[in-house]
Amino acid sequence: MFEKLIPKEAIGDYHIVQAEEDRSTYWKEQLNYAVRLGNEFKSKTTVTFNTSEGPKSVETTVWSLTENYISLKGGILIPLNSIIDVHF
């Protein structure tokens, strides 16, 4: 699977769709760690998510995690059910 690395600011240019398999519950534990990395150590995480044009990746600081979304700087939200992979 090839995913394109895009700038965080370009996320709004894509129509985010649900991943083939909804692994929201699994990703929550990983993303809690990503929030801690971002807030305490200013470390970035690579998040791969599904769009109507195929998978896209963004390297960013994850600011917060809600029941259904991750929040990035600038109020950008990515639905948990669209996430395909997370790398630290």
N, C-alpha and C positions, 0 to 999 in steps of 0.2 A: 504494500500500500504506500503510495507516494503522497505526501502532504506538503503543501506549499507554506513556507514561513512568511507570514504577513506582519506588517506593523500593527500594533494595538489599535491605532487610530483608524485603521481600515476595516475593523470588524463590522462596523455598521454598514459597510458596502455589500455585505454578504447576507443571504437569507439562511439563518441557522436552522437546521432541522435535526430531528431526533436521530441518534445513532441507531445502528441495526439492533444493538442490544443495550437496553437501559441498565447501566451499572452504577446508577446514582449512589446507592448505598455503599458500594465498594469505594467509590471515589471520595466520599465524604471524609473518611479517615485520612486518606492521602492528602486531600485538600486542606484539612485542618493543620497538617504539618506544613503545607505550603504557605498558609496564612501566617503561621509562626515564623517561618523563614523570612518572609517578606517584612513583617512588622518588627521583628527583633534584630534581624541580621541584614536587612535590605537586599536579600538574595532573590534572584528571579527564578521562575518556574516556567517550563515549556508545557503549554496546554494544547492538545490537539482535539479539535472539535469538528463535527460534521456540518457541512453546508450543502445547499442544493447544487453547488458546483464541485462537491467532493470535499475531502478532509483538508482543513487548514490548521496551521500551528501558529501560536503566538508566544513569544518569550516575554514574560511580564512579571510584575509583582502582584500576587493575589492579595487584595486588601481585606476581603471578608468572604464568609461563606454563610449562605442562608439555607433554608430547607430545600430550595429548588434551583438556586443560582450561585455562581461565584461573582464577586464584584471586583472590578479592576479600576485603576485610576481613571478619573473622568466620568464615573458613573456607568461604565460599560459593564453589561451583564452577559454572562454566558450560561445558558441552562445546563444543569447537571446532566440531564438526559441526552445531551448532544455530545458529551465528552467521550472521546475515544481513548486518549492516553494522557498521562501526566509524567513529566520528567523533572528531576531536581538538578 
